[in-house]
Amino acid sequence: MADAPKPQPDSATLREYELYDRSVDVVSAFHWLYTDTKELPDLVAHFERYPTVKIRVGDTETKITPDFTVLFKDGTGLVAEIANIARHENSVEKLCRQLLNYSEITELPDGTGGMVPVKGVDVLFLTPMKTAGDAVQRVFSERLDNTDHWYSPDGRPALMQFAQQTDEYVFQLWPDKSINGTLRPHGDLKLASLDVPQLVVKPGHFAQNKVQYAFCNDPVPALYLATRLIVSVFPVMHAEPREVFTTTVEDITAVLRMQYGQGRTADVQRALDLLKTAGLVTRAADGSWRILRGRAGLGRENVHISIATRAAKAAMPKPKAKAAQPMVAGSVPLFDNAEQLAALLDGRTAGEPEETTGDLRG
Protein backbone atom coordinates (compact mmCIF):
# COMPACT_ATOMS: atom_id res chain seq x y z
CA MET A 1 0.00 0.00 0.00
CA ALA A 2 1.39 3.41 -0.96
CA ASP A 3 2.16 5.88 1.80
CA ALA A 4 -0.44 8.60 2.30
CA PRO A 5 0.67 11.94 0.81
CA LYS A 6 2.17 14.35 3.32
CA PRO A 7 0.43 17.71 3.72
CA GLN A 8 2.22 20.57 1.98
CA PRO A 9 1.64 24.19 3.05
CA ASP A 10 0.10 26.38 0.38
CA SER A 11 2.93 28.02 -1.60
CA ALA A 12 0.98 31.24 -2.22
CA THR A 13 0.30 31.59 1.52
CA LEU A 14 3.98 31.12 2.34
CA ARG A 15 5.00 33.59 -0.39
CA GLU A 16 2.59 36.19 0.99
CA TYR A 17 4.13 35.68 4.44
CA GLU A 18 7.68 36.03 3.10
CA LEU A 19 6.95 39.23 1.16
CA TYR A 20 5.29 40.85 4.17
CA ASP A 21 8.11 39.75 6.48
CA ARG A 22 10.64 41.22 4.05
CA SER A 23 8.74 44.51 4.00
CA VAL A 24 8.79 44.56 7.81
CA ASP A 25 12.56 44.06 7.62
CA VAL A 26 13.00 46.93 5.16
CA VAL A 27 10.86 49.34 7.21
CA SER A 28 12.67 48.25 10.38
CA ALA A 29 16.04 48.85 8.70
CA PHE A 30 15.11 52.44 7.82
CA HIS A 31 13.48 52.96 11.19
CA TRP A 32 16.81 51.98 12.75
CA LEU A 33 18.79 54.10 10.28
CA TYR A 34 16.88 57.31 10.98
CA THR A 35 16.41 56.90 14.74
CA ASP A 36 19.19 54.72 16.18
CA THR A 37 22.43 55.46 14.34
CA LYS A 38 25.13 58.03 15.15
CA GLU A 39 24.65 60.15 12.05
CA LEU A 40 20.95 60.73 11.31
CA PRO A 41 18.77 60.96 14.45
CA ASP A 42 19.77 64.58 15.10
CA LEU A 43 18.24 65.52 11.74
CA VAL A 44 14.94 63.72 12.33
CA ALA A 45 11.90 65.07 14.15
CA HIS A 46 9.81 61.91 13.73
CA PHE A 47 9.83 58.55 11.92
CA GLU A 48 6.30 57.25 11.34
CA ARG A 49 5.89 53.53 10.77
CA TYR A 50 2.11 53.46 10.23
CA PRO A 51 1.32 56.75 8.47
CA THR A 52 -2.11 57.80 7.28
CA VAL A 53 -2.08 61.11 5.43
CA LYS A 54 -4.96 63.06 3.92
CA ILE A 55 -4.66 64.78 0.55
CA ARG A 56 -7.16 66.43 -1.75
CA VAL A 57 -7.70 64.90 -5.17
CA GLY A 58 -9.98 67.34 -6.99
CA ASP A 59 -12.88 68.01 -4.64
CA THR A 60 -12.37 64.76 -2.71
CA GLU A 61 -10.32 64.24 0.44
CA THR A 62 -8.43 60.95 0.21
CA LYS A 63 -6.51 58.98 2.83
CA ILE A 64 -3.22 57.48 1.68
CA THR A 65 -0.95 55.07 3.53
CA PRO A 66 2.75 55.14 2.57
CA ASP A 67 4.99 52.45 4.00
CA PHE A 68 6.80 55.00 6.15
CA THR A 69 7.41 58.73 6.45
CA VAL A 70 10.24 60.80 7.91
CA LEU A 71 9.69 64.31 9.23
CA PHE A 72 12.97 66.25 9.29
CA LYS A 73 13.75 69.08 11.67
CA ASP A 74 14.31 71.43 8.71
CA GLY A 75 10.59 71.23 7.90
CA THR A 76 10.86 68.83 4.95
CA GLY A 77 9.90 65.18 4.69
CA LEU A 78 10.48 61.82 3.07
CA VAL A 79 7.64 59.54 1.92
CA ALA A 80 8.48 55.94 1.03
CA GLU A 81 6.84 52.97 -0.68
CA ILE A 82 8.11 49.39 -1.00
CA ALA A 83 7.11 48.29 -4.49
CA ASN A 84 6.80 44.64 -5.53
CA ILE A 85 5.77 45.27 -9.12
CA ALA A 86 3.82 42.51 -10.82
CA ARG A 87 3.90 41.72 -14.53
CA HIS A 88 0.46 43.09 -15.34
CA GLU A 89 0.27 46.78 -16.25
CA ASN A 90 -2.32 47.62 -13.59
CA SER A 91 0.35 46.98 -10.96
CA VAL A 92 2.57 49.72 -12.42
CA GLU A 93 -0.36 52.08 -12.90
CA LYS A 94 -1.30 51.65 -9.24
CA LEU A 95 2.28 52.34 -8.13
CA CYS A 96 2.48 55.50 -10.24
CA ARG A 97 -0.81 56.72 -8.75
CA GLN A 98 0.60 56.16 -5.27
CA LEU A 99 3.85 57.98 -6.08
CA LEU A 100 1.95 60.88 -7.61
CA ASN A 101 -0.25 61.18 -4.52
CA TYR A 102 2.81 61.09 -2.26
CA SER A 103 4.41 63.96 -4.19
CA GLU A 104 1.39 66.13 -3.34
CA ILE A 105 1.60 65.63 0.44
CA THR A 106 1.77 68.90 2.36
CA GLU A 107 1.77 67.63 5.95
CA LEU A 108 3.21 64.66 7.84
CA PRO A 109 2.66 62.88 11.18
CA ASP A 110 4.54 64.55 14.02
CA GLY A 111 4.62 61.67 16.52
CA THR A 112 2.01 63.13 18.89
CA GLY A 113 -1.03 62.02 16.93
CA GLY A 114 -1.13 65.26 14.98
CA MET A 115 0.09 66.53 11.62
CA VAL A 116 2.50 69.35 10.78
CA PRO A 117 2.93 71.24 7.49
CA VAL A 118 6.06 70.49 5.46
CA LYS A 119 7.87 72.71 2.98
CA GLY A 120 8.35 69.82 0.59
CA VAL A 121 8.66 66.05 0.41
CA ASP A 122 10.98 63.65 -1.38
CA VAL A 123 9.40 60.46 -2.70
CA LEU A 124 11.38 57.23 -2.40
CA PHE A 125 10.32 53.87 -3.77
CA LEU A 126 12.21 50.72 -2.95
CA THR A 127 12.13 47.66 -5.15
CA PRO A 128 14.03 44.36 -5.21
CA MET A 129 17.32 44.51 -7.11
CA LYS A 130 16.19 41.60 -9.29
CA THR A 131 13.38 43.67 -10.81
CA ALA A 132 14.84 47.18 -10.47
CA GLY A 133 15.74 47.45 -14.16
CA ASP A 134 12.19 46.55 -15.09
CA ALA A 135 10.89 49.20 -12.66
CA VAL A 136 13.12 51.85 -14.27
CA GLN A 137 11.80 50.98 -17.71
CA ARG A 138 8.12 50.79 -16.76
CA VAL A 139 7.92 53.70 -14.30
CA PHE A 140 10.45 56.20 -15.68
CA SER A 141 10.80 55.47 -19.40
CA GLU A 142 7.29 54.30 -20.30
CA ARG A 143 5.34 56.63 -18.02
CA LEU A 144 7.17 59.51 -16.37
CA ASP A 145 9.12 60.43 -19.52
CA ASN A 146 6.16 59.75 -21.80
CA THR A 147 4.42 63.08 -22.44
CA ASP A 148 1.21 61.25 -23.35
CA HIS A 149 0.96 59.56 -19.94
CA TRP A 150 -0.83 61.11 -16.98
CA TYR A 151 2.01 60.40 -14.50
CA SER A 152 3.76 63.78 -14.31
CA PRO A 153 4.86 64.77 -10.78
CA ASP A 154 6.65 68.04 -10.09
CA GLY A 155 9.76 66.16 -8.98
CA ARG A 156 11.14 62.78 -9.96
CA PRO A 157 10.90 60.03 -7.35
CA ALA A 158 14.09 58.31 -6.24
CA LEU A 159 14.35 54.59 -6.88
CA MET A 160 16.38 52.52 -4.42
CA GLN A 161 17.03 48.88 -5.19
CA PHE A 162 17.67 46.36 -2.46
CA ALA A 163 18.83 42.76 -2.12
CA GLN A 164 18.11 40.38 0.73
CA GLN A 165 21.20 38.31 1.51
CA THR A 166 21.56 35.54 4.10
CA ASP A 167 22.99 37.84 6.75
CA GLU A 168 22.41 41.37 5.44
CA TYR A 169 20.34 43.72 3.32
CA VAL A 170 22.06 45.81 0.66
CA PHE A 171 20.43 49.09 -0.47
CA GLN A 172 21.57 51.22 -3.40
CA LEU A 173 20.09 54.19 -5.22
CA TRP A 174 19.66 53.44 -8.93
CA PRO A 175 23.05 54.61 -10.25
CA ASP A 176 21.90 56.36 -13.44
CA LYS A 177 21.31 59.88 -12.14
CA SER A 178 20.16 61.05 -15.55
CA ILE A 179 16.93 59.13 -15.02
CA ASN A 180 16.67 58.61 -11.26
CA GLY A 181 15.45 61.23 -8.81
CA THR A 182 17.51 62.49 -5.87
CA LEU A 183 16.85 63.16 -2.20
CA ARG A 184 17.59 66.55 -0.62
CA PRO A 185 20.85 66.63 1.37
CA HIS A 186 19.79 67.96 4.82
CA GLY A 187 23.22 69.50 5.29
CA ASP A 188 26.58 68.13 4.22
CA LEU A 189 25.97 64.53 5.31
CA LYS A 190 25.72 62.30 2.24
CA LEU A 191 24.03 59.54 4.22
CA ALA A 192 21.09 61.86 4.85
CA SER A 193 20.33 61.81 1.12
CA LEU A 194 21.26 58.10 0.92
CA ASP A 195 23.88 59.18 -1.62
CA VAL A 196 26.38 56.43 -0.79
CA PRO A 197 27.74 53.62 -3.02
CA GLN A 198 25.68 51.13 -1.04
CA LEU A 199 24.08 50.86 2.35
CA VAL A 200 24.57 47.54 4.15
CA VAL A 201 22.26 46.76 7.08
CA LYS A 202 22.51 43.54 9.05
CA PRO A 203 19.50 41.97 10.80
CA GLY A 204 21.25 42.50 14.12
CA HIS A 205 21.06 46.25 13.55
CA PHE A 206 17.28 46.34 13.39
CA ALA A 207 16.38 43.17 15.33
CA GLN A 208 15.22 45.03 18.44
CA ASN A 209 13.22 47.44 16.29
CA LYS A 210 11.46 44.56 14.55
CA VAL A 211 10.67 42.88 17.87
CA GLN A 212 9.26 46.12 19.23
CA TYR A 213 7.10 47.07 16.23
CA ALA A 214 6.65 43.77 14.33
CA PHE A 215 4.39 45.07 11.53
CA CYS A 216 4.39 47.42 8.56
CA ASN A 217 1.68 49.60 7.05
CA ASP A 218 0.41 47.02 4.54
CA PRO A 219 -2.54 44.68 5.20
CA VAL A 220 -1.16 41.91 7.39
CA PRO A 221 -1.45 38.34 6.01
CA ALA A 222 -3.41 35.91 8.20
CA LEU A 223 -0.42 33.56 8.51
CA TYR A 224 1.90 36.36 9.62
CA LEU A 225 -0.47 37.59 12.31
CA ALA A 226 -1.33 34.04 13.40
CA THR A 227 2.37 33.38 13.92
CA ARG A 228 2.78 36.60 15.88
CA LEU A 229 -0.19 35.69 18.09
CA ILE A 230 1.31 32.29 18.91
CA VAL A 231 4.85 33.54 19.49
CA SER A 232 4.43 36.82 21.33
CA VAL A 233 0.82 37.87 21.96
CA PHE A 234 -0.78 34.85 23.65
CA PRO A 235 2.19 34.50 26.06
CA VAL A 236 1.55 38.09 27.19
CA MET A 237 -2.18 37.46 27.62
CA HIS A 238 -1.71 34.23 29.61
CA ALA A 239 1.62 33.38 31.18
CA GLU A 240 1.07 29.64 31.78
CA PRO A 241 2.04 27.99 28.47
CA ARG A 242 0.24 24.68 29.05
CA GLU A 243 -3.13 26.07 30.06
CA VAL A 244 -6.12 26.73 27.87
CA PHE A 245 -7.51 30.25 28.19
CA THR A 246 -10.47 32.13 26.74
CA THR A 247 -10.37 35.53 25.08
CA THR A 248 -12.08 37.67 22.42
CA VAL A 249 -11.14 39.33 19.14
CA GLU A 250 -11.50 42.72 20.82
CA ASP A 251 -9.16 41.79 23.69
CA ILE A 252 -6.52 40.44 21.31
CA THR A 253 -6.74 43.60 19.17
CA ALA A 254 -6.30 45.76 22.27
CA VAL A 255 -3.16 43.84 23.26
CA LEU A 256 -1.75 44.22 19.72
CA ARG A 257 -2.28 47.97 19.84
CA MET A 258 -0.71 48.16 23.29
CA GLN A 259 2.33 46.10 22.26
CA TYR A 260 2.93 47.33 18.73
CA GLY A 261 0.83 50.43 18.15
CA GLN A 262 -1.12 48.65 15.45
CA GLY A 263 -3.99 46.16 15.28
CA ARG A 264 -7.23 45.65 13.34
CA THR A 265 -10.12 43.45 14.42
CA ALA A 266 -10.66 42.15 10.87
CA ASP A 267 -7.03 40.99 10.68
CA VAL A 268 -7.30 39.29 14.08
CA GLN A 269 -10.47 37.51 13.00
CA ARG A 270 -8.77 36.11 9.88
CA ALA A 271 -5.74 34.99 11.88
CA LEU A 272 -7.93 33.19 14.42
CA ASP A 273 -9.85 31.48 11.62
CA LEU A 274 -6.55 30.14 10.28
CA LEU A 275 -5.47 28.94 13.74
CA LYS A 276 -8.86 27.24 14.10
CA THR A 277 -8.28 25.38 10.84
CA ALA A 278 -4.86 24.37 12.16
CA GLY A 279 -6.47 22.99 15.33
CA LEU A 280 -4.80 25.48 17.68
CA VAL A 281 -7.88 27.42 18.80
CA THR A 282 -11.61 26.76 18.99
CA ARG A 283 -14.57 29.12 18.90
CA ALA A 284 -17.32 29.01 21.50
CA ALA A 285 -21.00 29.54 20.84
CA ASP A 286 -20.85 33.02 22.39
CA GLY A 287 -18.15 34.12 19.93
CA SER A 288 -15.24 33.92 22.36
CA TRP A 289 -12.10 31.94 21.53
CA ARG A 290 -10.38 29.16 23.48
CA ILE A 291 -6.62 29.24 22.96
CA LEU A 292 -5.23 25.69 23.07
CA ARG A 293 -1.60 26.57 23.71
CA GLY A 294 -0.82 23.24 25.36
CA ARG A 295 -1.52 21.45 22.08
CA ALA A 296 0.70 23.64 19.95
CA GLY A 297 4.01 21.76 19.93
CA LEU A 298 5.24 24.10 17.18
CA GLY A 299 8.82 24.52 18.37
CA ARG A 300 10.72 27.80 18.31
CA GLU A 301 11.64 28.15 14.63
CA ASN A 302 9.59 28.19 11.44
CA VAL A 303 6.37 28.46 13.42
CA HIS A 304 4.63 29.86 10.35
CA ILE A 305 5.47 26.73 8.35
CA SER A 306 4.11 24.50 11.12
CA ILE A 307 0.84 26.47 11.22
CA ALA A 308 0.50 26.41 7.42
CA THR A 309 1.24 22.67 7.33
CA ARG A 310 -1.39 21.94 9.98
CA ALA A 311 -3.92 23.99 8.07
CA ALA A 312 -3.04 22.16 4.84
CA LYS A 313 -3.44 18.81 6.59
CA ALA A 314 -6.88 19.78 7.85
CA ALA A 315 -7.89 20.71 4.30
CA MET A 316 -6.80 17.38 2.81
CA PRO A 317 -9.61 15.00 1.81
CA LYS A 318 -10.12 12.27 4.36
CA PRO A 319 -9.26 8.73 3.16
CA LYS A 320 -12.30 6.64 2.34
CA ALA A 321 -13.04 3.70 4.61
CA LYS A 322 -12.62 0.28 2.98
CA ALA A 323 -15.89 -1.29 1.90
CA ALA A 324 -16.86 -4.41 3.84
CA GLN A 325 -16.60 -7.68 1.90
CA PRO A 326 -20.04 -9.01 0.96
CA MET A 327 -21.07 -12.12 2.92
CA VAL A 328 -22.77 -15.22 1.56
CA ALA A 329 -26.32 -15.48 2.80
CA GLY A 330 -26.54 -17.60 5.93
CA SER A 331 -22.80 -17.49 6.61
CA VAL A 332 -21.26 -16.48 9.92
CA PRO A 333 -18.21 -14.26 10.21
CA LEU A 334 -15.15 -16.40 10.90
CA PHE A 335 -14.42 -15.08 14.36
CA ASP A 336 -18.05 -15.26 15.40
CA ASN A 337 -17.75 -19.08 15.14
CA ALA A 338 -16.01 -20.41 18.21
CA GLU A 339 -15.24 -23.82 16.67
CA GLN A 340 -13.64 -22.27 13.57
CA LEU A 341 -11.55 -19.92 15.69
CA ALA A 342 -10.29 -22.75 17.92
CA ALA A 343 -9.48 -24.88 14.87
CA LEU A 344 -7.58 -22.00 13.24
CA LEU A 345 -5.47 -21.49 16.32
CA ASP A 346 -4.28 -25.13 16.51
CA GLY A 347 -4.02 -25.74 12.74
CA ARG A 348 -7.04 -28.01 12.29
CA THR A 349 -9.82 -27.85 9.78
CA ALA A 350 -13.13 -27.06 11.33
CA GLY A 351 -15.06 -30.26 12.12
CA GLU A 352 -11.92 -32.44 12.27
CA PRO A 353 -11.75 -34.33 15.61
CA GLU A 354 -9.10 -33.23 18.04
CA GLU A 355 -5.97 -35.43 18.28
CA THR A 356 -5.76 -37.14 21.66
CA THR A 357 -2.70 -38.29 23.52
CA GLY A 358 -2.18 -40.83 26.26
CA ASP A 359 -3.01 -44.47 26.78
CA LEU A 360 -6.22 -45.56 25.00
CA ARG A 361 -6.16 -49.09 26.29
CA GLY A 362 -9.09 -50.00 28.34
N, C-alpha and C positions, 0 to 999 in steps of 0.2 A: 504494500500500500504506500502511495506517495505521501511524503510529509506535507502537512497542511501549510499553505503559504503564510509567510510571516507578514504581519502588518507593516506597511511602509507609510511614514508620515507624508502628508500631501506636500508636494514640492512647491506649489504656488504659495501655500501657507508659510513654509519655511523661508522662501525667498522674500515674502512680504516682511517677515520678522527681521531678516538680515538687512534689508534696505533701511528699515526704520532704525535698527540698532546702529547702523553706520551713520545715519543722520544725527542720532543722539551723540555719537562720538565726535562728529564734525562740529556740532554746536558747542559741545563741551570743550573741545580744543580751543575754539575762539573765545569762549567764555573765560577759560584759563588765561589765554593770551592777553586779553584786554583788562583783566582784573587781578591777576595773580603772578605777573612777571615783574622784573625790575624796571623795564623800560616804559610800558604803556599805561599802567593804572593812573598815573598822575595826570594824564591827558583826558581821562574818561570820567564823565559825570555819572553815567549809568549804562549798564549792559542789560538789555531786556531779552529774556529767553522765550517768553510767551506773548509777544506783542500783538495787540489789536489796535489798528489805527483807522480813523475815519477820514475819508476823502470825499470830495464832491465830484461826481461824474455827470455833467450836465446839470439837471435840476434834482438829481438823486444823491442822497448821502449813502455811501457804501463803506462797509467794514472790510478791511483787508488784513491778512495775517502773514506777514513775512516770517521767515524762519528765525531771525533774530535782528535786533537793532542795537546800535551803539549811539549814545548821546555824548558828544564831546564837550569839554568845558569851554571851547571857543564858540559854542552856539551852532555848530554844524552836526551832521549825523551821518551814519552809515546804515543802509538797509540791505539785508542779505537774503538770498534764496538759494537753497540746494536743489539743483535741477537734475533729475533723472529723465532725460528726454527719451521718449519712445519713438518708434519708427513712424507712426502715423502723424500726419501733418497737424492734426488738432492738438497734439501734445506741444508742438512748437508754438502754435498760435496762442495757446493758453499761457505758456511761459512769457511770451512777448507782451501779452495783456497784463500779466503780473508785473513785469519789469517797468512797463509804461506807468502803471498805477503807482508803483514805488517812487518813480522819479517825480511825481506830483505831490508827494508828502510834504506838509508844511509844519508838522508838529510830531513829537516823539514822546514815548513814555519817560517819565522822570524818576521812576523808582518809588514814588510815594502814592501811586494810584492815580496820579494826574498826568497831564500832558503839558509840554512846553513848546513854544514856537522855535523853529530852527531856521537859520539863514540859508540853508541849502543841505541837500543830502547827496551822498554818493551811493550808487547802486552796484552791488556786487552779486554776481551769481557764480556758484561753485558747481562744477560738474566733474564726473570721473575722468581721469586722464585718458582712459580708453576711448571715450566718445567725445573728447574735447574738440578735436578737429571737425567732427560732424556738427557740433554745436556752433563753432565759428562760421561754418559754411551756411547753416540753416538760419541762424539768428542774425549774424552780421551781414553776410553777402547777399542772401536771398531776401531779407526783409528790411533790416535797418538801412542798408545802402541801395535799396530798390525804391526809387522815387514813386513808384506806383503802389507801394504797400503802405498801409495805415500806420505801421510802427515807426514813429518818428519822434523820439524823446529829445528834449533840449540838450541833454548830455549823453554821451555813450556810456553804457554800463561797462564794468570791468569784469572780465571772465577770469576766474581762477580755477585751474585744474588741480585735481588731487588724486593721489594713489594710496590705497590701503595696503600696507605691507604687513608682514607677520608681527613685527614689533615696533612699527612706527607708521605715522601718516606723513606724506610729503605733499606740500602745497606749493603751487607756483603760478604766478600770473602768466597768462598767455603771452609768450615773448614778443610777438609781432605788435609793436606799439603803433604801427600805422593803421591797424584795424581795431585793436583793443582799447577800451577806455582806461582811465587812470583814476587813482584815488588821491584826494587832496593831502598835502604833506603833514599838516598839524605841527609845524616847526621844522627843524632840521633833521629829525629822526626818520631815516628811511623806513624803518620797521613800521612806523605809524601809517604809512601809505602802502605797506606790504610790498614795497619795491626792493625786494631782496632776491638773489638768484633762486633760492628755494627755502621754504620754511619747513623744518622737520620737527614734528611733535610726537613724542612717545606716549603710549597709553598711561604710563606712570605719572606724566605731567598732569593729565586731566582726570585721573581715576577718582580722586576725592570729589571733584566737581560732578562727575557722572553719578556717583553714589548719592550725592546730596540732592540732585535735581532729576535725574533718571529719565526724563521725557524731553521731547521737542515739540514744536508748535504744529506738527502735522497730526491728522487723526491717528490714534494709536491702534495698531492691530490687536485683535482679540488675544492672539497667542502671546504677544509681548506683554500685555497687561496681565494676563493670567499668570505668566511666569513671575512678574513683579509681585503679584499678590501672594503667591506661594513663598517666594524667597524672602520678602522684606516687609510686607504689609500684615499678613496674618500673624506672624510672630510678634508684631507690635500690639495687635489687638488682643492676643491671648498667648501668654508666655509659656504655658505648658504644652510642649510639642506633641504629646501623645493623646491629648484630650480633644474630643469633639466640642465645638462651640457653635452658637447660633448668632447670626448677625443679619443685617439688612443691606440692601444696595446703598441706601442713604448713609448709613454708618460707615461703610467702606469708602464711599466717595469723600466723606468728611475727613477721614484719616489720610487719604491721598492728598487732599488739599493742604492739610496740616503738615504732612511730611515733605511734599514736593512743590506746593504752590500751584498744583494743577490736578484736575480730576473732573470727569463728566459722568453722570449717572448712566447715560446710554452706553458709554464704553465699558463701564463696570458690569452692566447687564450682559453685554456680549461676552465678556471674559468669563463671567460665572456660567453662562450657558455652555461655553467650551469646557470648563472644568467639570461641569455636570456630565457632559458626554464622556469625558475621560474618567469618570467614576470617582472624582475627588471631592465633590460637594453634592448635596441633594437639596431639593427645594421643598419646603413645607407647604401645606394647604393655605396657610395665611400669608404666603409670599416671602417669608423669611428664608434664610439659607443656613444649612448645617454644614460646617466646614470639617471635613473628615481628615484632619492632618495626620492622624495616626496611621492611616492607610496609604499615605503618599509613597514612601520608599523611593523617592526620585533621585536621591544622591545630591551631591553639591555642584556638579558640573553638567552642562547640557540639559538643564531642567526643561527648557523649551522643547527639546527633541523628545524627551520622555513624555511630556504632556501630549504633543502632537501624535506620537506613536500610540498612546493609549486611546486617543480619540479616533485614530484610524482603525484600531482594532475593534472598537465598539461599532464602527460603521460597516465592518466586514459582514457579508451575509453568513448567517449561521449554517453550519453543515447539516444536511438533511439526515434524519434518523433512518437507519436501514429498515427496509420493509420486512415484516415477519414472513417466514417461509409458510406457504399454504400447507395446511394439514389435511390428510386423507380423512374423509368422513368416518367417524367411529374410532379413530386412533386416539392414543393417549400420549402426551408428551413423554419423552424418554424418562426424564427424571421425576415424573409423577408416578412411575411404575416401580414400586419397591423391588420387585423380583428382577427386573431388567437392570436396575442400578447395582444390585448386589452381584449379579452375574458379570457385569462390566468390570467391576472392581477386582474380581478374582479370575478373570479371563475366560469364564464359561459363556456358553450360548444360553440364552434364556430358555428355561424348560429342561435343560440337561441336568440329570441328578448330580448332586454333590458327590465328590470322591470322598470315601471314608477310609480311615486308617485304623489299625489295631487288629486284634484277633477276632475273626468272624466265626471261629469254631464254637459250636454250641456246647 
